[in-house]
């Protein structure tokens, strides 16, 4: 029987924050990030958890953090969970879904890179032929591959507010020109590297978002990276511009919620059993394709 973890309560540690998906505990100069099986869509946490989701997100993030550390350092600490947690019951809950991370100061923007046009970018393009204020070519259709990846930042949702797309100029105003340019270039570099890697394994990474933090003025990658929660993963086989694509990510759940005409406001509806099961299978397939193949 699958163990579903919707929320953790690690009594030996101080809870710093309970986010949409992750519970974060204080370890002094480090934090313990626990990926639960909660799922959020349209910035609302759904009442129905997705079995195995937290473990899949953790394994995939660790995989990508390791593969991209030649591009930028990340917040992963070398400490092992057993050095922090001694209670066997707590270890059983946390094993496989936990990250010990260096405590960095998160930047108040999210770095989004798009290689294909979909989602909110497609909705804006249909109206204005722009994406986050960037003028785009006039002949794009839904799911078109872009001539080159574009960087489209957003604000970070705080206190129940929604993420909002912003222009690059607005990002410069928030964090400064030098840091904004550094993040833009690094984000594109990671995306291009990961997209090429994934394509060889049958997955199109249509877009993804990164989060960055500062430690003693040093920029580092934090949070999660290139997971089905932070990216759009499409199967390479059957890709066809001009329509929505099947996916290995939470767009499947979003599509269900849109089909029942949920108003995107709390309380969110329960997910049917078949939607939950299929979502787990999609996440597992993405993990298998990306991490279980031998290096080419």
C-alpha positions, 0 to 999 in steps of 0.5 A: 500500500502506498504511503501518502504524505500530505503534511509533516510534523517533525517534532524534533525540528522547528517548522519554518514554513509550509508552502504549497507543496513543501514543508521547510524546517530550520537546521540553523545554517541549513534547512530541511525541505520536505516534498509532500504529496500535495499538489497545487494548481492555479496557486491553490492547494488541492485537497487530494494528494498525489501518491509518490509525488513528493519522492518523484519531485525530490529524486528528479530535482537531485538528479538535475541539481547534480547534472547542472552544477557545472553551470551554477552551484546549488543549495544542496548540502552534503549532509545526510538525513541520518545526521539530522534525524534520529527518530526511526519513525520520522526517518521513514516518513522523510526518506526519499522526499527530503533535501538538506539545503544550505540556507540562502536568501531567496530572490523575489522573482522566478526565472522562466524560460520558454522554448515553446509557446503554451499556457499563459504565454499562448493566451497573451500571444493570441491577444497581443502577439507578445509574451511578457511584453516581448514582441514575437513573430506573427505566425506562431500557433499553439505549442510552436517551437520558438526560434530560440528560447526566451526568458520571461520572469514573474513575481513570486506568489506571497501570502496567497497572491498569484504569480504574475508575469513581469517584463525583464525591465521590471525584473531589473527594477526589482533586483538590479540590472547586473543580477537580472542579466546574470540570472537570464543567461544562466537560466537559458544555459540550464534550459538549453542543456536540459532540453537537449538532454531530455529530447534524446530521451523522448521528452520535450521540455516546453518551458520551465521555471527556476528560483535563485538565492544569494549566499554571501552575495553568491548566486545559487540555484534553489528550491526545485529544478526541472520537475513535472511541477515546475516544467511542461514535459511533452512526449517527443513522439506525436508532437504536433504544433497547432494544438495542446500537447499531452504531457507528463506534468501537472498540466493534466490536472489543470486540464481536468480542473478547467474541464469541470469549470472550476473558478480557480478559487478556494476551496478546490474540488476533490480529484477523481481516483482515475485522475489521481492515478494517471497523474502519478503514472505521468510523473513516474514516466517522466522520472523514468525517461529522464533519470533511468537511462544510461548516459549516451 
